[in-house]
Amino acid sequence: MTTTTRTTRPSAAHTASPGRLDWLTGELARWREEGLISAEQSAAILGRYRAGRRFSLGRLLLTVGAAFVGVGLIWLVAANLDAWPPLVRILVVAALWLAVLVTGEVLHERRASAPLVGALRLLAALAFGGTVFQAAQTLQVPAYEPVLVGVWSLGALVHAYAARAVLPLLVGLATGTAWLIFQMASDEPSGLGVVICLITAGVLGVALGALHDRWLPTFAAAWRETGAALLLAGLFAAALPYLDAHGFGWTPWLAGAVVVAGLAVVAAAALAPGRGRLEALGALAAAGAAVALVLWEAGSDPDAALSAGAVAHAAVSVLVYVLVAVAVAVVGTLRDSWRLTSLATAALVVFTTFQSFAVFARIVTGAWLFLLLGVVFLATGLLFDRARRGLAASLDADADAPPDGERGAGARPDGEPAGARPDELGTDAAPGTGVTR
């Protein structure tokens, strides 16, 4: 008795942008010519994807609409909803939050439209903030207390990890960053304390991003990019000549955050795959440079003549910032993240402009200042672009090189497992992870 096995064509479950679908079609045609795959296999692969755009107008409208409704709900809470008693207010807001939360997860289980599910999850994360502030008003807790933002962040992060959803994670990271900086800066208002707040949060974000590469890769980019932004902000603040260590003192929040960030770096150095451990150690080195710049007393009187120490401080600050910005851009190039590359470029432009006016404006004025500023921009842009092109060429050469004897057939050049990244073909979910937006 013979058994016939029939291969069914898989449904087009994944969306790919037209450009990426054209690239895949061309690659499949080349593989057919080389005899690597058959025409039937090529058709089966193409059948798994359909042309579309990840950021369609419908997705944009749903996301923006959810954001507006969430902000409006918080605004209503801020207005106290005076027409209702306190208990009714908190019950209404909590019921709205639970209704949106449950509806989003039920639709996800029923495989509803991904943009719709993502919009409802975003709305639920924002509505939780309204619930927290309404409860605080009922309990007569001041609205400016940092703990309220911290509770909001905790709830959004729990939602994100329970549902493995990216949009609640973004809300949790935004509110958590605001809480961390607000809490530590309010306890330690000195210049050094503010810088340590920023760089500590930055190092923690980069280290957690590296750790997520092993267990939950879809969340890694959000942590990494948040950490890079905070690290660049901390370096920017450290380069200001009038920030010093006067009045600095360790507080429990600040010391605890530094210890947690240090433990995260140690864990990333030991457990993170591929280049993640180097990113965590690099963030730690950048944080050390920021503290050293603050401790370097170079004179901060803007009306005094520019001393040699102040010029040296500005020059070293520019050098350190350029190196860190280029490192962030390199990470963005290696990880195919246009957001990191754009962040590094924008940060470098803003920092160069500020330093040019802060330092050069005290030496030259008028047209000469703009001429010098233009030269600085051209030189910085040229070096930045040459570094980016050199790195891209090096990556292309590595990609074309045959694997060496020690590298397995399924390994990638950077040491990560073989296979495309979840977003390389514009899919809405990471294969095998269940992570959705």
C-alpha positions as CSV (number, residue, x, y, z in Angstrom):
1,M,0.0,0.0,0.0
2,T,1.5,3.3,-1.0
3,T,0.9,6.6,0.6
4,T,0.8,9.7,-1.4
5,T,2.0,12.9,0.4
6,R,0.5,16.1,-1.0
7,T,2.3,19.3,-0.3
8,T,-0.1,22.2,0.2
9,R,0.8,25.7,-0.6
10,P,1.1,27.8,2.6
11,S,-1.1,30.8,3.0
12,A,0.3,34.3,2.5
13,A,0.6,34.9,6.2
14,H,3.4,37.5,6.1
15,T,3.4,41.0,4.6
16,A,6.5,42.2,2.8
17,S,7.1,45.7,1.3
18,P,7.1,45.8,-2.5
19,G,10.9,46.6,-2.5
20,R,11.7,43.6,-0.3
21,L,9.4,41.4,-2.3
22,D,11.1,42.4,-5.5
23,W,14.5,41.6,-3.9
24,L,13.3,38.2,-2.8
25,T,11.9,37.5,-6.3
26,G,15.2,38.3,-7.9
27,E,17.1,36.2,-5.4
28,L,14.8,33.2,-6.0
29,A,15.3,33.6,-9.8
30,R,19.1,33.5,-9.3
31,W,18.9,30.5,-7.1
32,R,16.8,28.7,-9.7
33,E,19.4,29.5,-12.3
34,E,22.1,28.1,-10.1
35,G,20.1,24.9,-9.5
36,L,19.8,25.5,-5.7
37,I,16.0,25.3,-5.7
38,S,13.3,24.1,-8.1
39,A,10.5,26.2,-9.6
40,E,8.0,24.6,-7.3
41,Q,10.1,25.5,-4.2
42,S,10.5,29.0,-5.5
43,A,6.7,29.4,-5.9
44,A,6.1,27.9,-2.5
45,I,8.5,30.5,-0.9
46,L,6.9,33.4,-2.7
47,G,3.5,32.1,-1.7
48,R,4.3,32.7,1.9
49,Y,4.5,36.5,1.4
50,R,2.2,39.1,0.0
51,A,2.9,42.7,-1.0
52,G,2.0,45.4,1.4
53,R,3.4,48.2,3.5
54,R,4.0,47.8,7.2
55,F,3.2,51.4,8.0
56,S,0.0,51.7,6.0
57,L,-2.5,54.6,6.3
58,G,-4.9,52.3,8.2
59,R,-2.2,51.4,10.8
60,L,-1.1,55.0,11.2
61,L,-4.7,56.2,11.7
62,L,-5.4,53.4,14.2
63,T,-2.2,54.1,16.2
64,V,-2.7,57.9,16.2
65,G,-6.4,57.4,17.1
66,A,-5.5,55.2,20.0
67,A,-2.9,57.6,21.2
68,F,-5.4,60.5,21.1
69,V,-8.1,58.6,22.9
70,G,-5.6,57.6,25.6
71,V,-4.3,61.1,26.1
72,G,-7.9,62.4,26.1
73,L,-8.8,59.9,28.8
74,I,-5.9,61.1,31.0
75,W,-6.9,64.6,30.3
76,L,-10.4,63.9,31.6
77,V,-8.9,62.4,34.7
78,A,-6.9,65.6,35.2
79,A,-10.1,67.6,34.9
80,N,-11.4,65.5,37.9
81,L,-14.7,64.5,36.2
82,D,-16.3,66.8,38.8
83,A,-19.8,65.7,37.7
84,W,-19.3,62.3,39.3
85,P,-18.4,61.2,42.9
86,P,-14.8,59.9,43.4
87,L,-15.8,56.3,43.6
88,V,-17.8,56.4,40.4
89,R,-15.0,58.2,38.6
90,I,-12.4,55.5,39.4
91,L,-14.8,52.7,38.6
92,V,-15.6,54.2,35.2
93,V,-12.0,54.8,34.3
94,A,-10.9,51.3,35.5
95,A,-13.8,49.7,33.6
96,L,-12.8,51.5,30.4
97,W,-9.2,50.3,30.9
98,L,-10.2,46.7,31.5
99,A,-12.6,46.7,28.6
100,V,-10.0,47.9,26.2
101,L,-7.4,45.5,27.6
102,V,-9.6,42.4,27.4
103,T,-10.9,43.3,23.9
104,G,-7.4,43.7,22.5
105,E,-6.3,40.3,23.9
106,V,-9.5,38.5,22.7
107,L,-9.1,39.9,19.2
108,H,-5.5,38.8,19.2
109,E,-6.5,35.3,20.2
110,R,-9.0,35.3,17.3
111,R,-6.3,36.5,14.9
112,A,-7.9,39.8,14.2
113,S,-6.1,42.6,12.2
114,A,-2.7,43.2,13.6
115,P,-3.0,47.1,13.4
116,L,-6.3,46.9,15.2
117,V,-4.9,44.7,18.0
118,G,-1.8,47.0,18.3
119,A,-4.0,50.1,18.5
120,L,-6.1,48.6,21.3
121,R,-3.0,47.5,23.2
122,L,-1.6,51.0,22.9
123,L,-4.9,52.4,24.2
124,A,-4.9,50.0,27.1
125,A,-1.4,51.0,28.1
126,L,-2.4,54.7,28.0
127,A,-5.7,54.1,29.8
128,F,-3.8,52.3,32.6
129,G,-2.1,55.6,33.2
130,G,-5.5,57.4,33.5
131,T,-6.6,54.7,36.0
132,V,-3.5,55.3,38.1
133,F,-3.9,59.1,38.2
134,Q,-7.6,58.8,38.9
135,A,-6.9,56.4,41.8
136,A,-4.3,58.9,43.1
137,Q,-6.9,61.7,42.9
138,T,-9.4,59.6,44.8
139,L,-6.8,58.9,47.5
140,Q,-5.7,62.6,47.4
141,V,-2.1,61.8,46.3
142,P,-0.5,64.8,44.6
143,A,-0.4,64.4,40.8
144,Y,3.3,65.4,40.6
145,E,4.5,62.5,42.7
146,P,7.1,60.5,40.6
147,V,5.7,57.2,42.0
148,L,2.5,57.6,39.9
149,V,4.5,57.6,36.7
150,G,6.5,54.7,38.0
151,V,3.3,52.6,38.7
152,W,2.1,53.5,35.2
153,S,5.4,52.3,33.7
154,L,5.3,49.1,35.7
155,G,1.8,48.3,34.6
156,A,2.6,49.0,30.9
157,L,5.7,46.8,31.1
158,V,3.8,43.9,32.7
159,H,1.2,44.2,29.9
160,A,4.0,44.3,27.3
161,Y,5.7,41.2,28.6
162,A,2.5,39.2,29.3
163,A,1.2,39.9,25.8
164,R,4.7,40.1,24.2
165,A,3.5,43.3,22.5
166,V,5.8,46.1,21.4
167,L,3.5,49.2,21.7
168,P,2.9,48.8,25.5
169,L,6.6,48.3,25.8
170,L,7.2,51.7,24.2
171,V,4.8,53.3,26.7
172,G,6.4,51.5,29.6
173,L,9.9,52.6,28.5
174,A,8.8,56.3,28.0
175,T,7.1,56.5,31.3
176,G,9.8,54.5,33.1
177,T,12.5,56.7,31.8
178,A,10.6,59.8,32.9
179,W,10.1,58.3,36.3
180,L,13.7,57.2,36.8
181,I,15.1,60.6,35.8
182,F,12.5,62.6,37.7
183,Q,13.0,60.5,40.9
184,M,16.8,60.6,40.9
185,A,17.1,64.2,39.8
186,S,14.6,65.4,42.4
187,D,16.7,63.7,45.1
188,E,20.0,64.9,43.6
189,P,19.8,68.3,41.9
190,S,23.6,68.7,41.3
191,G,25.1,68.7,37.8
192,L,27.0,65.5,38.4
193,G,23.8,63.9,39.8
194,V,21.8,64.7,36.7
195,V,24.6,63.3,34.4
196,I,24.8,60.1,36.5
197,C,21.0,59.8,36.3
198,L,21.0,60.0,32.5
199,I,24.0,57.8,31.8
200,T,22.9,55.2,34.4
201,A,19.5,54.9,32.6
202,G,21.4,54.7,29.3
203,V,23.8,52.0,30.4
204,L,20.8,50.0,31.8
205,G,18.9,50.3,28.6
206,V,21.8,49.2,26.4
207,A,22.6,46.2,28.7
208,L,19.0,45.1,28.8
209,G,18.8,45.4,25.0
210,A,21.8,43.1,24.8
211,L,20.2,40.6,27.2
212,H,16.9,40.6,25.2
213,D,18.8,39.5,22.1
214,R,19.0,36.1,23.7
215,W,15.5,35.6,25.1
216,L,13.2,38.1,23.4
217,P,14.8,39.7,20.3
218,T,11.8,41.7,19.3
219,F,12.1,43.8,22.5
220,A,15.8,44.3,22.2
221,A,15.7,47.2,19.7
222,A,13.4,49.4,21.9
223,W,15.7,48.9,25.0
224,R,18.8,49.5,23.0
225,E,17.6,52.7,21.3
226,T,16.2,54.1,24.5
227,G,19.6,53.5,26.2
228,A,21.6,55.0,23.4
229,A,19.4,58.1,23.4
230,L,19.8,58.6,27.2
231,L,23.6,57.9,27.0
232,L,24.0,60.6,24.3
233,A,21.9,63.0,26.3
234,G,24.1,62.3,29.4
235,L,27.3,63.0,27.4
236,F,25.8,66.2,26.0
237,A,25.1,67.4,29.6
238,A,28.5,66.3,30.8
239,A,30.1,68.4,28.0
240,L,28.5,71.6,29.4
241,P,31.2,73.7,31.0
242,Y,29.0,75.0,33.8
243,L,28.1,71.5,35.1
244,D,30.2,70.4,38.0
245,A,30.2,68.2,41.0
246,H,29.2,70.9,43.5
247,G,26.6,69.8,46.0
248,F,26.7,66.2,44.8
249,G,25.8,63.4,47.3
250,W,24.8,59.8,46.9
251,T,21.1,59.0,47.5
252,P,19.4,55.6,47.9
253,W,17.7,55.9,44.5
254,L,20.9,57.0,42.7
255,A,23.1,54.3,44.4
256,G,20.5,51.6,43.7
257,A,20.2,52.5,40.1
258,V,23.9,52.5,39.6
259,V,24.2,49.0,41.2
260,V,21.3,47.7,39.1
261,A,22.9,49.1,35.9
262,G,26.3,47.5,36.9
263,L,24.7,44.1,37.4
264,A,23.0,44.4,34.1
265,V,26.3,45.1,32.4
266,V,27.9,42.1,34.1
267,A,25.0,39.9,33.0
268,A,25.2,41.2,29.4
269,A,28.9,40.6,29.3
270,A,28.4,37.0,30.4
271,L,25.2,36.1,28.7
272,A,24.5,38.4,25.7
273,P,25.0,36.7,22.3
274,G,27.1,38.1,19.5
275,R,28.2,41.7,19.7
276,G,25.7,42.5,22.5
277,R,28.4,42.2,25.3
278,L,30.6,44.7,23.5
279,E,27.8,47.2,23.3
280,A,27.2,46.9,27.0
281,L,30.9,47.4,27.8
282,G,31.1,50.3,25.4
283,A,28.1,52.0,27.1
284,L,29.9,51.6,30.4
285,A,33.0,53.2,29.0
286,A,31.0,56.1,27.6
287,A,29.4,56.6,31.0
288,G,32.9,56.7,32.6
289,A,34.0,59.3,30.1
290,A,30.9,61.4,30.9
291,V,31.6,61.4,34.7
292,A,35.3,62.3,34.0
293,L,34.2,65.3,31.9
294,V,32.0,66.6,34.7
295,L,34.8,66.1,37.3
296,W,37.2,68.1,35.0
297,E,37.0,71.7,36.3
298,A,37.7,73.8,33.3
299,G,36.1,77.1,34.3
300,S,32.5,78.0,33.8
301,D,32.2,81.8,33.8
302,P,30.7,82.7,30.4
303,D,31.9,86.3,30.8
304,A,35.5,85.5,31.5
305,A,38.1,85.1,28.8
306,L,38.3,81.6,27.3
307,S,41.2,79.8,29.1
308,A,43.4,77.1,27.7
309,G,41.7,74.6,30.0
310,A,38.3,75.5,28.8
311,V,39.4,75.1,25.2
312,A,41.0,71.7,26.0
313,H,37.8,70.6,27.8
314,A,35.7,71.5,24.8
315,A,38.0,69.8,22.4
316,V,38.1,66.6,24.5
317,S,34.3,66.8,24.9
318,V,33.8,67.0,21.1
319,L,36.2,64.1,20.5
320,V,34.5,61.9,23.1
321,Y,31.0,62.7,21.8
322,V,32.0,62.1,18.2
323,L,33.5,58.7,19.1
324,V,30.4,57.7,21.0
325,A,28.0,59.0,18.2
326,V,30.0,57.1,15.6
327,A,29.9,54.0,17.7
328,V,26.1,54.3,17.9
329,A,26.0,54.7,14.2
330,V,28.1,51.6,13.7
331,V,25.8,49.6,15.9
332,G,22.9,50.9,13.8
333,T,24.6,49.9,10.6
334,L,25.5,46.4,12.0
335,R,22.0,45.8,13.2
336,D,20.3,47.4,10.2
337,S,18.6,50.0,12.4
338,W,18.0,53.3,10.7
339,R,16.7,54.7,14.0
340,L,20.0,54.3,15.7
341,T,21.9,55.8,12.7
342,S,19.5,58.7,12.5
343,L,19.7,59.2,16.3
344,A,23.5,59.3,16.1
345,T,23.5,61.7,13.2
346,A,21.0,64.1,14.8
347,A,22.8,64.0,18.1
348,L,26.1,64.8,16.4
349,V,24.6,67.7,14.5
350,V,23.0,69.3,17.6
351,F,26.1,68.8,19.7
352,T,28.4,70.2,17.1
353,T,26.2,73.2,16.6
354,F,26.0,73.9,20.4
355,Q,29.7,73.5,20.9
356,S,30.5,75.7,17.9
357,F,28.4,78.6,19.3
358,A,29.5,78.0,22.9
359,V,33.3,77.9,22.1
360,F,33.9,79.5,18.7
361,A,31.5,82.3,19.3
362,R,33.8,83.5,22.1
363,I,36.7,83.6,19.7
364,V,35.3,84.7,16.4
365,T,32.2,86.6,15.5
366,G,30.0,87.6,12.6
367,A,30.5,86.0,9.2
368,W,33.7,84.2,10.4
369,L,31.7,82.3,12.9
370,F,29.3,80.9,10.3
371,L,32.2,80.2,7.9
372,L,34.0,78.2,10.6
373,L,30.7,76.5,11.6
374,G,30.2,75.4,8.0
375,V,33.7,74.0,7.8
376,V,33.1,72.1,11.0
377,F,29.9,70.6,9.6
378,L,31.5,69.7,6.3
379,A,34.4,68.0,8.0
380,T,32.2,66.1,10.5
381,G,29.8,65.0,7.8
382,L,32.6,63.9,5.5
383,L,34.3,61.8,8.2
384,F,31.0,60.4,9.4
385,D,30.0,59.4,5.8
386,R,33.4,57.9,5.0
387,A,33.2,55.8,8.2
388,R,29.7,54.6,7.4
389,R,30.7,53.7,3.8
390,G,33.8,51.9,4.9
391,L,31.9,49.9,7.4
392,A,29.2,49.0,4.8
393,A,31.9,47.9,2.3
394,S,33.6,45.8,5.0
395,L,30.2,44.1,5.8
396,D,29.6,43.4,2.1
397,A,33.1,41.8,1.8
398,D,32.4,39.7,4.9
399,A,29.0,38.6,3.5
400,D,30.6,37.5,0.2
401,A,33.5,35.6,1.8
402,P,33.0,31.8,2.2
403,P,32.7,30.5,5.7
404,D,35.9,29.5,7.4
405,G,36.6,26.1,8.9
406,E,35.5,27.0,12.4
407,R,32.1,28.6,11.4
408,G,29.2,26.2,10.9
409,A,27.1,26.1,7.9
410,G,24.2,27.7,9.8
411,A,26.1,30.5,11.5
412,R,26.1,34.2,10.5
413,P,29.3,36.3,10.4
414,D,28.4,38.1,13.6
415,G,28.1,34.9,15.6
416,E,24.3,35.0,15.8
417,P,22.1,32.0,14.7
418,A,21.3,31.7,11.0
419,G,18.0,33.0,9.6
420,A,16.5,36.3,8.7
421,R,15.7,38.8,11.4
422,P,12.0,39.1,12.2
423,D,11.6,42.4,10.3
424,E,13.8,41.7,7.3
425,L,10.7,40.8,5.2
426,G,8.4,43.2,7.0
427,T,6.5,40.5,8.9
428,D,4.2,41.5,11.8
429,A,5.3,38.7,14.1
430,A,8.7,37.2,14.8
431,P,8.6,33.5,13.7
432,G,8.3,31.2,16.7
433,T,8.1,34.0,19.3
434,G,4.5,35.1,19.2
435,V,5.6,38.7,19.6
436,T,3.2,41.1,18.0
437,R,2.8,44.8,17.9
